[in-house]
Amino acid sequence: MTVALSSESTETLPDRLCTETLHQLAKAYGIYTEYADAFGTQAVPPNETLVKILQVFGVDTANTPALQASLQAKTLQGYQTVVPPSYVVSVTDELTGEQIGVPIHLPVAQASHVFRWQVQLEGGHTTLEGDYQFTDAEVTYTDEATGVTYGKYWLHLSEKLPFGYHTLVLHGSQQGDRWQGAFIYTPNQCYLPKAMAPRWGVAVQLYAQQSASNMGVGNLTDLAAICQWAGGQGASMVGVNPLHSLFPSRPGHHSPYSPASRLFGNVLYIDPQSTPEWVRSREADKAMAQYAEIIAKCRRADAVDYVTLTPVLMAIFNGLFSTFVAKELNRETPRAAEFEAFCEEQGEALLRYATFMAISEAQDRDAGHTVCWWDWPTSLQQAENPAVETFAREHYDRVTFYQYLQFVLHQQLATVQAATDKAGMAIGLYGDLAVGSDVSGADVWQNPSLYARNVRVGCPPDDCNRLGQDWGLPPIKPDVLQQQGYQPWAALLAANMQHMGAIRIDHAMAMLRLFWIPEGMNGTQGTYVSYPYYDMLGVLALESHRNQCVVIGEDLGTVPPEIFESFPRWNVHSYRLLYFQRQQNGQFIPPNQYPPMAMATLSTHDLATLPGFWESSDIAVRDSLGLYPTPEVHASIANARPEEKQALVTALHQQGLWPTATVPDAWTIELTEAAYRYLASTPCHLVMCQMEDLVGQVPQVNLPGTVNEHPNWQRKITVPIEGWLTHASIQQVCQAMGSVRQQAHVPL
């Protein structure tokens, strides 16, 4: 059955547009004109959606002749592009350099000439080259306007090439004939340790941690302590929420999934007392004394008070920086040399990020409210404008301050990584890469052509949200990503894998397709746009090996079959939630039917904890906030919960993990232990416990579809880190996980 997503999708387009031509053009740009939704029905997006997305790609949609001309131009463009702007070849070590082909498009009349090719290897120190003469074209296309016939040929290279980011250059017979593109050689599988024994770990929200030393928000010293504790429990990894940079001058904007930058870190996670500057900084000590009462109040609070705490931490950081300048930079000490080496290594990206933060700080302060970068003075709206360089020079101290904070963050993350090694953890830190960056942030400001600013990403209606979801993030344009040689994707992966032993790619389906919602439309009116999936997988595999980082792909929601087929082949672990592992009859899938190439867990930050699930608090909260489209939908979901609880208890009982098939009235820690034992007995490579389940927390971390309506990303874990070793329920589940995982059989 096919359904229209809104009343607009059944409207007749104005006479100026032909629906058939519109759909042909949309498909040429990888825009879905229909798709299977989460409920198995074919959904058709409104024609207005297709028009708005085509306009993002610069297509003239004024009338039907314009659409027809655009369709012809799109086809011709492909044949007139001699060397692809980016070409990714993913192979095994054994096949590297053995007759790998690169598609070349040429006018047939010129193809018989001898061409000179060059491959400039990554680093620029070595160039391979040779002559080549093309034979028969694979396919041809004739431009009716000019009569020129173009052909697609293959340039075969037999030279041994290393994996990496290279450049292919092709020289023609005429002087000045020169074409080039990114030529990327990658492994065809992500990194996987040779001895992949059954692993388990604990996932925490770093900001939510309480300790005797932090100032009201969890920090990297807390994370190092957690890693030491987890290693002592026999865990192989500790998972954390995205550590991406937020906006220090906008403390109310605190979602880790709507960051200012995914390339740099959140400075709130710095522990000022662990910096070398701390013991020598009178300024920081003075700030601590000045804000002692506020810090004490923030420590006692049940939730992180970002608005109150952020300015306090920034004042302390300012004191540390003053000491660093006076005692290190000005004296050209070894620590100053480390800082300068860090800035040089991070290069232009760090400089622009720090400049953005300095401008944002000044603009927000002067205006007394948030000022998005497109409302800054015109000369500062583009990162490459000379006025931005002038600002950075005139505000050198503030730019250097933000570079310094990233330097400290980098060093403290390295300390955490060392703590995982010392604790004997096989994987160590397990990080999280958010699906996008905030449109008003540094990433979009410094590379605006890469993002579709008048579009937001999300997902179509599903069981979690019948209205669809709008995540408020601008999508990356797939064509621009290719034109930029996939460097933004590579840089993003490298930055986030650097200190991690494993990484979770949030909404990993975005490598294949992403749900675009044009401005002025809602989550029921968007459609999918295709991405260069295997190219992005190749770059992911390359960075995974370079950083020796295991990859988990979050594949929840509406998942196309290509994902399930390709993830195991590429060593990308699927993300299996107990809640969702159900058979058609509603019963839970037995543990032995879980796939080995997967991470299994009970829930996520976006779903109910097990205590919350048992109390149906997630349903009650959604209903109170009007997140169900109709009372009938609410009733159907609420009425289904007792059956879901019964199915889970039945599954646990059948595995000998629960004494009876009777559903308990209330949640107990024994229920959580049984559920995690169930997961631990699967053949999955990885199993992850959520600390919220271990301490019996009822409210979930985040409620999708809300911003300020629900206290997302704020609640603290009720048990301080110092109490974990003696906390009965935490120890009970951890001991169970260790014993069951040791006996689990994980096929290699």
C-alpha positions in Angstrom: 0.0 0.0 0.0 1.2 3.5 -0.8 0.2 6.4 1.4 0.6 10.2 1.0 2.6 11.9 3.8 0.3 14.9 3.8 -2.6 16.4 1.9 -0.1 18.3 -0.1 1.4 15.2 -1.7 -1.9 14.5 -3.5 -2.2 18.0 -4.9 -1.8 18.6 -8.6 1.3 20.6 -9.2 0.9 24.0 -10.9 0.9 23.9 -14.7 4.5 25.2 -14.6 5.7 21.8 -13.3 5.4 18.3 -14.6 5.3 15.6 -11.9 7.0 13.0 -14.0 9.9 15.3 -14.9 10.1 16.4 -11.3 10.4 12.8 -10.1 13.0 12.0 -12.7 15.1 15.0 -11.7 14.7 14.2 -8.0 16.0 10.6 -8.6 18.9 12.0 -10.6 20.0 13.9 -7.5 19.4 10.9 -5.2 16.1 12.3 -3.7 13.6 9.6 -2.8 10.2 10.0 -4.5 8.9 7.2 -2.3 10.2 5.0 0.5 9.1 2.3 2.9 8.3 3.7 6.3 8.7 2.2 9.7 5.3 0.5 9.4 6.0 -1.2 6.1 3.9 1.1 3.9 5.2 3.0 0.9 5.2 6.7 1.7 5.2 9.4 -1.0 6.6 12.8 0.0 4.8 16.0 -1.1 6.0 17.4 -4.5 6.8 20.6 -2.6 9.4 18.7 -0.6 11.1 17.5 -3.8 11.1 21.1 -5.2 12.6 22.6 -2.1 15.3 19.9 -1.8 16.2 20.3 -5.5 16.7 24.0 -4.9 19.2 23.1 -2.2 21.3 21.5 -5.0 21.0 24.7 -7.1 18.4 23.3 -9.5 16.1 25.7 -11.4 12.6 24.7 -10.6 10.8 27.7 -12.2 8.8 25.6 -14.7 8.7 22.3 -16.6 11.2 23.5 -19.3 13.6 24.5 -16.6 13.2 21.0 -15.0 13.9 19.3 -18.3 16.9 21.5 -19.0 18.2 20.7 -15.5 17.8 17.0 -16.0 19.7 17.1 -19.3 22.4 19.2 -17.7 22.7 16.8 -14.8 23.3 13.9 -17.1 25.8 15.8 -19.3 27.7 17.0 -16.2 28.5 13.4 -15.3 30.0 12.8 -18.8 31.9 16.1 -18.9 33.6 15.4 -15.6 36.8 13.7 -16.8 38.3 12.7 -13.5 35.8 12.2 -10.6 36.3 14.8 -7.8 36.7 11.9 -5.4 37.1 8.2 -6.1 37.3 5.7 -3.3 38.7 2.2 -3.8 38.3 -0.2 -0.9 40.3 -3.4 -1.1 42.0 -6.1 1.0 45.7 -5.9 1.6 46.3 -8.7 -0.9 44.5 -6.8 -3.7 46.0 -3.4 -3.2 47.3 -2.1 -6.4 46.3 -5.0 -8.6 44.4 -3.7 -11.6 42.2 -1.2 -9.8 40.1 0.8 -12.2 39.2 4.5 -12.1 36.3 5.8 -14.2 37.3 8.4 -16.7 34.9 10.3 -19.0 36.2 11.7 -22.3 34.9 12.8 -25.7 35.1 9.6 -27.8 37.1 11.6 -30.5 39.8 12.3 -28.0 40.0 9.0 -26.2 42.5 7.4 -28.6 45.2 9.8 -27.6 47.9 8.8 -25.1 47.3 10.2 -21.7 49.8 10.8 -18.9 48.6 9.8 -15.4 50.1 10.6 -12.0 49.2 9.5 -8.5 50.6 11.9 -5.9 50.7 9.9 -2.7 49.5 11.2 0.6 52.1 13.5 2.2 53.2 14.8 -1.2 56.7 13.2 -1.2 56.1 10.5 -3.8 54.5 10.5 -7.2 53.8 7.5 -9.4 53.2 8.0 -13.1 52.8 6.4 -16.4 51.2 6.6 -19.9 47.8 5.1 -20.7 45.7 4.7 -23.9 42.0 4.0 -23.5 40.2 1.3 -25.4 36.5 0.8 -26.0 34.1 2.9 -24.0 31.9 1.1 -21.5 28.9 3.4 -22.2 28.4 6.5 -24.4 26.2 9.6 -24.3 25.7 12.1 -27.1 24.9 15.7 -26.3 22.2 16.7 -28.7 23.0 20.4 -28.4 26.6 20.0 -29.6 26.7 16.6 -31.2 29.6 15.6 -29.1 29.6 11.9 -28.0 31.2 11.1 -24.6 32.3 7.8 -23.3 33.0 6.2 -19.9 36.4 4.5 -19.9 38.5 2.8 -17.2 42.0 3.8 -16.2 43.7 0.6 -14.7 46.5 1.0 -12.3 48.7 -2.0 -11.5 51.2 -0.3 -9.2 51.4 -1.1 -5.5 49.7 1.7 -3.7 49.5 2.2 0.1 46.2 2.9 1.8 45.7 6.7 2.1 44.4 9.9 0.7 46.1 10.4 -2.6 45.5 12.7 -5.7 45.0 11.4 -9.2 46.1 13.7 -12.0 45.4 13.0 -15.7 47.2 15.0 -18.5 45.7 15.1 -22.0 47.4 15.6 -25.4 46.7 19.3 -25.6 48.7 21.8 -23.6 46.7 22.7 -20.5 44.7 19.5 -20.5 44.9 18.6 -16.8 42.3 17.1 -14.5 42.6 15.9 -11.0 40.6 14.4 -8.1 41.0 12.8 -4.7 42.0 9.2 -5.1 41.4 7.3 -1.8 42.7 3.8 -1.2 41.1 2.1 1.8 40.7 -1.3 3.5 37.4 -2.9 2.8 36.7 -3.7 6.5 36.9 -1.7 9.7 39.5 -2.5 12.4 38.8 -5.5 14.6 41.2 -6.9 17.2 42.6 -10.2 16.2 41.5 -11.9 19.4 37.9 -10.7 19.7 36.9 -12.3 23.0 33.5 -11.6 24.5 33.6 -8.0 25.8 31.3 -6.0 28.1 31.3 -2.5 29.5 29.4 0.2 31.3 27.9 3.3 29.6 27.8 6.6 31.5 26.6 10.2 30.8 29.8 12.0 31.8 28.1 15.3 32.8 25.8 13.3 35.1 28.5 12.0 37.4 28.8 13.0 41.0 32.1 12.9 42.9 33.8 14.5 45.9 36.0 16.6 43.7 34.0 17.8 40.7 32.2 21.1 40.7 28.7 20.1 39.8 29.3 18.5 36.4 31.2 15.3 35.7 34.7 15.8 34.3 37.6 13.8 32.8 39.2 13.1 36.1 35.9 11.4 37.0 36.0 9.5 33.8 39.5 8.3 34.6 38.3 7.1 38.0 35.3 5.3 36.3 37.7 3.5 33.9 39.9 2.4 36.9 36.8 1.1 38.6 35.4 -0.6 35.5 38.7 -2.3 34.8 38.6 -3.7 38.3 35.2 -5.2 37.6 36.5 -7.0 34.5 34.9 -4.6 32.0 36.6 -4.0 28.7 35.2 -0.6 27.9 33.5 2.5 29.3 31.0 4.3 27.0 30.4 8.0 27.2 28.0 10.5 25.6 29.4 12.7 22.8 32.2 14.9 24.1 31.7 17.4 21.3 32.2 21.1 21.9 29.1 23.2 22.9 28.8 27.0 23.2 30.5 28.3 26.4 28.8 31.7 25.9 25.4 30.0 25.6 25.1 27.6 28.6 21.4 26.9 28.1 22.4 25.1 24.9 23.6 21.8 26.4 22.5 18.9 24.2 25.6 16.8 23.3 23.8 15.9 20.0 23.5 19.5 18.9 27.1 20.6 19.2 28.9 23.8 18.0 31.6 21.5 16.6 32.1 17.8 16.3 35.9 18.3 15.7 36.7 19.7 19.1 35.7 18.9 22.7 33.4 20.2 25.4 35.5 22.4 27.8 33.1 21.8 30.7 34.7 18.3 31.0 38.1 19.8 31.9 39.1 19.3 35.5 40.8 22.5 36.4 42.4 21.0 39.5 44.2 18.4 37.4 46.0 21.0 35.2 49.7 21.9 35.8 48.6 25.5 36.2 46.3 24.8 39.1 48.8 24.8 42.0 50.4 28.0 40.7 47.4 30.0 39.7 46.4 32.8 42.1 43.7 33.9 39.7 42.1 30.5 39.6 42.3 30.2 43.3 40.7 33.6 43.7 37.8 32.6 41.3 37.3 29.3 43.3 37.0 31.3 46.5 34.7 33.9 44.9 32.3 31.3 43.7 32.6 28.7 46.5 29.0 28.9 47.5 27.7 28.6 44.0 30.0 25.6 43.4 28.8 23.9 46.6 25.2 24.5 45.5 25.8 23.0 42.1 27.5 20.0 43.6 24.5 19.3 45.8 21.9 19.7 43.0 20.1 16.7 41.5 20.6 18.1 38.0 23.5 19.9 36.2 22.8 23.7 36.4 24.6 24.6 33.2 23.4 28.2 33.2 24.9 28.9 36.7 27.9 26.7 36.5 29.3 27.5 33.0 30.3 31.1 33.8 32.0 30.0 37.0 34.1 27.4 35.3 35.0 29.8 32.5 36.2 32.3 35.2 38.4 29.5 36.7 39.7 28.6 33.2 40.5 32.3 32.6 42.6 32.2 35.8 44.4 29.1 34.6 45.1 30.6 31.2 46.6 33.8 32.8 49.0 31.6 34.7 49.8 29.5 31.6 50.7 32.7 29.6 52.8 34.2 32.4 54.7 31.1 33.5 54.8 29.0 30.3 54.2 30.9 27.1 56.1 34.0 28.0 59.0 31.9 29.2 59.0 29.5 26.2 59.0 26.5 28.5 58.7 22.8 27.4 55.0 23.0 28.2 54.6 26.0 26.0 56.4 24.1 23.2 53.9 21.2 23.7 51.1 23.7 23.3 52.5 25.2 20.1 53.1 21.8 18.7 49.5 20.9 19.4 48.2 24.1 17.7 50.4 23.4 14.7 49.2 19.8 14.5 45.5 20.8 14.7 46.2 23.5 12.1 43.7 25.8 10.5 40.7 23.9 11.9 41.6 24.7 15.5 42.5 28.3 14.7 39.1 28.8 13.0 37.3 27.1 15.8 39.0 29.2 18.4 38.3 32.3 16.4 34.7 31.4 16.1 34.4 31.0 19.8 36.1 34.3 20.5 33.8 36.1 18.0 30.7 34.3 19.4 31.7 35.3 23.0 32.1 38.9 22.0 28.9 39.1 20.0 26.8 37.4 22.6 28.3 39.6 25.4 27.8 42.9 23.6 24.2 42.0 22.5 23.3 40.6 25.9 21.8 37.5 24.1 22.6 34.8 21.6 23.7 36.2 18.2 23.9 33.5 15.5 26.8 33.9 13.1 24.6 35.0 10.2 23.6 38.0 12.3 27.2 39.0 13.0 28.6 41.9 11.1 28.8 40.9 7.4 32.6 40.9 7.4 32.7 38.2 10.1 30.1 35.9 8.7 32.6 34.1 6.4 35.6 32.4 8.0 37.8 33.2 5.0 37.1 37.0 5.0 40.2 39.0 5.8 38.2 40.7 8.6 38.1 37.4 10.5 41.9 37.2 10.4 42.1 40.8 11.6 39.8 40.0 14.5 41.9 37.0 15.4 45.0 39.2 15.4 43.4 41.9 17.4 41.9 39.4 19.9 44.9 37.2 20.0 44.6 36.5 23.8 40.9 35.2 23.5 41.7 33.1 20.4 44.7 31.6 22.2 42.5 31.0 25.3 40.2 28.8 23.3 43.1 27.0 21.8 44.5 26.5 25.3 41.3 24.9 26.5 41.4 22.4 23.7 45.0 21.7 24.5 44.2 20.9 28.1 41.2 18.8 27.1 43.4 16.8 24.7 45.9 16.1 27.5 43.3 15.1 30.0 41.7 12.8 27.4 45.1 11.2 26.9 45.3 10.7 30.7 41.9 8.9 30.6 43.1 6.7 27.7 46.2 5.9 29.7 44.0 4.9 32.7 42.2 2.4 30.5 45.5 0.8 29.6 46.6 0.7 33.2 43.3 -0.9 34.2 43.9 -3.6 31.5 40.8 -2.7 29.5 41.0 -4.4 26.1 39.0 -1.6 24.3 39.0 1.3 26.7 36.9 4.4 25.9 33.9 3.9 23.7 32.9 7.3 22.2 29.8 8.6 20.4 29.8 10.6 17.2 26.7 12.7 16.9 24.8 12.7 13.6 25.3 16.5 12.9 26.4 19.9 14.1 24.3 22.9 15.2 23.6 25.2 12.3 24.8 28.2 14.4 28.0 26.5 15.3 31.7 26.6 14.3 31.5 23.7 11.9 28.9 25.2 9.7 30.4 28.7 9.9 33.8 27.6 8.7 32.5 25.4 5.9 29.1 26.8 5.0 29.0 25.4 1.5 29.1 21.8 2.9 25.8 22.2 4.7 22.2 22.7 3.6 21.2 25.5 6.0 17.5 25.6 5.0 17.0 21.9 5.7 16.9 19.9 8.9 17.5 16.2 9.4 15.3 13.9 11.3 13.3 10.7 10.8 9.8 9.8 9.6 7.1 8.7 12.0 7.7 5.5 13.9 6.7 3.8 17.1 8.8 6.2 19.2 7.2 9.3 17.7 4.2 9.1 15.5 4.7 12.7 14.3 8.2 12.0 13.0 11.3 13.7 14.4 13.0 16.9 13.5 16.4 17.1 15.0 17.0 20.7 14.0 20.4 19.9 12.4 21.5 20.9 8.9 22.5 17.9 6.7 25.8 17.7 4.9 25.4 18.0 1.1 26.5 14.8 -0.5 27.7 16.4 -3.7 29.9 19.0 -1.9 31.3 16.2 0.4 32.5 14.5 -2.8 33.9 17.7 -4.2 35.8 18.3 -1.0 37.5 14.9 -1.3 35.7 13.4 1.7 38.1 15.4 3.9 35.4 16.7 6.2 34.3 13.1 6.9 37.9 11.9 7.4 38.7 14.8 9.7 35.6 14.2 11.7 36.4 10.5 12.2 40.1 11.1 13.0 39.2 13.7 15.6 36.7 11.5 17.4 38.7 8.2 17.2 41.9 9.7 18.4 41.4 8.8 22.1 38.9 6.0 21.7 39.1 2.2 21.4 35.6 2.1 20.0 33.2 4.6 18.5 29.5 4.6 17.9 28.3 6.3 14.8 25.0 7.9 15.7 22.3 7.2 13.1 24.8 5.3 11.0 22.2 5.0 8.2 23.2 8.6 7.3 26.1 7.1 5.4 23.5 5.6 3.0 20.6 8.0 3.2 19.4 10.8 5.5 15.9 12.1 6.1 15.7 15.8 5.0 12.9 18.1 6.2 12.8 21.4 4.2 12.3 24.6 6.1 8.6 25.3 6.9 7.7 21.6 6.8 7.4 19.0 9.5 8.6 15.4 10.2 5.8 13.9 8.3 6.6 15.7 5.1 10.3 15.1 4.5 12.0 12.4 2.4 15.3 10.6 2.1 18.4 11.8 0.2 21.1 9.3 -0.9 24.7 9.5 0.2 27.8 7.9 -1.3 27.6 4.9 1.1 30.5 2.7 0.1 32.8 5.7 -0.3 32.0 6.8 3.2 32.4 3.2 4.5 35.8 3.1 2.9 37.0 6.3 4.6 35.5 4.9 7.9 37.5 1.7 7.5 40.7 3.6 6.8 40.4 5.8 9.8 39.3 2.9 11.9 42.5 1.1 11.1 44.7 4.2 11.5 43.3 4.7 15.0 42.8 1.0 15.8 39.2 1.9 16.7 36.3 -0.6 16.7 33.2 0.7 15.0 29.5 0.4 16.1 26.9 1.6 13.7 23.6 2.8 15.4 21.1 1.2 13.1 17.8 1.9 14.9 14.6 3.2 13.4 13.7 2.8 9.7 16.6 0.7 8.5 17.0 -0.2 4.8 18.1 -3.8 4.1 21.5 -2.7 2.6 22.6 -1.7 6.1 22.0 -5.2 7.6 23.7 -6.8 4.6 26.8 -4.6 4.5 27.6 -3.9 8.1 28.9 -7.5 8.9 31.0 -7.5 5.7 32.6 -4.2 6.7 33.2 -5.2 10.4 30.7 -2.6 11.5 28.9 -3.8 14.6 25.2 -3.5 14.6 23.4 -1.9 17.6 20.9 -4.4 19.1 18.6 -3.2 21.8 16.8 -5.8 23.9 13.5 -3.7 23.7 13.5 -4.0 19.9 14.6 -7.6 19.4 11.2 -9.1 18.9 9.7 -11.7 16.7 6.5 -11.2 14.6 4.4 -12.7 17.3 5.8 -10.2 19.8 8.0 -12.6 21.7 11.7 -11.7 22.3 14.4 -13.2 20.1 16.3 -15.9 22.0 19.9 -15.0 22.9 21.5 -17.5 20.5 19.8 -15.8 17.5 21.7 -12.5 18.0 24.4 -11.8 15.5 28.1 -11.9 16.6 28.9 -8.7 14.8 26.9 -6.5 17.1 26.8 -4.6 20.4 23.9 -5.6 22.6 22.4 -3.4 25.2 19.1 -3.0 27.0 18.1 0.6 26.1 19.6 4.0 25.0 19.5 7.5 26.3 16.5 8.2 24.1 14.4 5.3 25.5 13.1 4.3 28.9 15.4 2.8 31.5 14.2 -0.6 32.6 12.7 0.8 35.9 11.0 3.5 33.8 9.7 0.9 31.3 8.3 -1.2 34.1 6.4 1.9 35.5 5.4 3.1 32.0 6.8 6.5 33.0 8.0 7.0 29.5 4.4 6.7 28.2 3.0 9.0 30.8 5.6 11.7 30.1 5.0 11.6 26.4 1.2 11.8 26.9 1.6 14.8 29.3 3.6 16.7 26.7 1.2 16.0 23.8 3.7 13.8 21.9 1.0 11.4 20.8 -0.9 12.5 17.7 -4.3 11.1 19.0 -5.7 9.7 22.2 -6.1 6.4 20.3 -2.4 6.1 19.6 -1.6 6.8 23.2 -4.1 4.2 24.3 -2.8 1.5 21.9 0.8 2.0 23.2 -0.2 2.1 26.8 -2.4 -1.0 26.4 0.5 -2.8 24.8 3.0 -2.3 27.7 1.6 -5.1 29.9 2.0 -7.5 27.0 5.6 -6.3 26.4 6.5 -6.8 30.1 5.0 -10.3 29.9 7.0 -11.1 26.8 10.2 -10.1 28.5 9.5 -12.0 31.7 8.6 -15.1 29.6 11.8 -14.8 27.7 13.9 -14.5 30.9 12.0 -17.5 32.4 12.6 -19.6 29.3 16.3 -19.0 29.6 16.3 -19.9 33.3 17.0 -16.3 34.4 13.7 -15.7 36.2 11.9 -18.1 38.6 8.4 -17.8 37.1 6.5 -16.5 34.1 4.5 -14.2 36.3 5.1 -10.5 35.7 6.4 -8.7 38.9 4.4 -5.7 40.0 7.4 -3.5 40.6 10.9 -3.3 39.2 13.7 -4.8 41.2 17.5 -5.0 40.6 17.1 -8.7 40.1 15.0 -7.9 37.0 17.8 -5.7 35.6 20.4 -8.4 36.4 18.3 -11.0 34.6 17.9 -8.8 31.5 21.6 -8.1 31.3 22.4 -11.8 31.9 20.2 -12.5 28.9 22.2 -10.1 26.7 25.5 -11.3 28.1 24.7 -14.9 27.0 24.3 -13.8 23.3 27.2 -14.3 20.8 27.5 -10.6 20.3 31.1 -9.3 20.4 30.1 -6.5 22.7 27.5 -6.0 25.5 27.0 -2.7 27.3 25.2 -1.9 30.6 23.7 1.6 31.3 24.5 3.0 34.7 21.0 4.4 34.9 19.7 0.8 35.0 22.2 -0.3 37.6 21.2 2.4 40.1 17.4 2.1 39.4 16.9 5.5 37.8 13.3 5.9 36.5 13.4 9.0 34.2 15.2 8.6 30.9 18.1 10.7 29.9 16.6 12.4 26.9 13.0 12.6 25.5 13.1 12.9 21.7 10.9 15.6 20.3 11.5 17.9 23.3 14.0 20.7 24.0 13.0 22.7 27.1 9.8 20.8 27.8 11.8 18.0 29.5 15.0 18.2 31.6 17.1 16.5 28.9 20.9 15.9 29.5 20.7 17.3 33.1 19.8 14.6 35.6 22.7 13.3 37.7 23.3 9.7 38.7 22.2 9.4 42.3 25.2 7.4 43.4 28.6 9.2 43.6 31.5 7.5 41.9 33.2 6.9 45.2 30.2 4.7 46.2 30.2 2.4 43.3 32.5 -0.2 44.8 30.2 -0.7 47.7 26.8 -0.2 46.0 25.0 -3.5 46.1 23.0 -3.3 42.9 25.9 -2.0 40.8 28.2 -4.8 42.1 25.5 -7.4 41.6 25.0 -6.6 37.9 28.7 -6.2 37.2 29.6 -9.5 38.8 26.9 -11.2 36.8 28.1 -9.7 33.5 31.7 -10.8 34.2 30.8 -14.4 34.9 28.4 -14.8 32.0 30.6 -13.1 29.4 33.5 -15.3 30.3 31.4 -18.3 29.3 29.8 -16.7 26.2 30.9 -18.1 22.8 31.7 -15.4 20.3 32.5 -16.7 16.8 35.4 -14.9 15.2 
